[in-house]
Amino acid sequence: MTKDDFDRILYIHLNEETLQSIVNIPGVSEIVSKHFNNDTLLNDGTLQSIVNIPGVYDMVSRHFNNDILDVWEYEQYIKVKEIVERIELWNPEFQRTIVLLNLLNELTGILCDTLDLKLDKYVNLRALPVREFHKEAVEKYSSTYPIWTCDFEGSCLVGADKFEIEPIDSIRHRFGDE
């Protein structure tokens, strides 16, 4: 999670709080009282002005840390769900493999780098649709080569650890079928 993500969620959360509830966070009232007297705080203080007081941001962010992490993780799962739905709708008869590659890279980034999950929990690569014209070749080579699908242009999604696009003709050439 980036600091911008954290701050965005923190300030959304803070907007749901009252000024008094923020000041009641342990340690915050002591710091705030040095900058405002009680009447000024209640009349003129805003959440933003309170959080901007040196030391308050750290206390407030620590106080809401678990809530922020829960919201952020939930947001990541929503992104995963949306990307998986787009992958499931990908059609090799009229969409290029690069579209699928970009979706898979985005999904892998969220799953592996952020949530520490595996791609195969969400996407069955063997179940990806294959352009009918190339189906026989994909089935033939997939037992010995990580070829997952092929689109209308003959661009194939390949790779075990890292996905790439390779023309079906190159794959045929590699296996001596021209």
ABEGO torsion letter per residue (X at the ends): XBAAAAAAAAAAAAAABBAAAAAABBGAAAAAAAABBAAAAAAABBAAAAAABBGAAAAAAAAAAAAAAAAAAAAAAAAAAAAAAAAAABBAAABBAAAAAAAAAAAAAAAAAAAGBBAAAABBAAABBBBAAAAAAAAAAAAABBBABBBAAGBBBBEAABBBBBBAAAAAAAAGBX
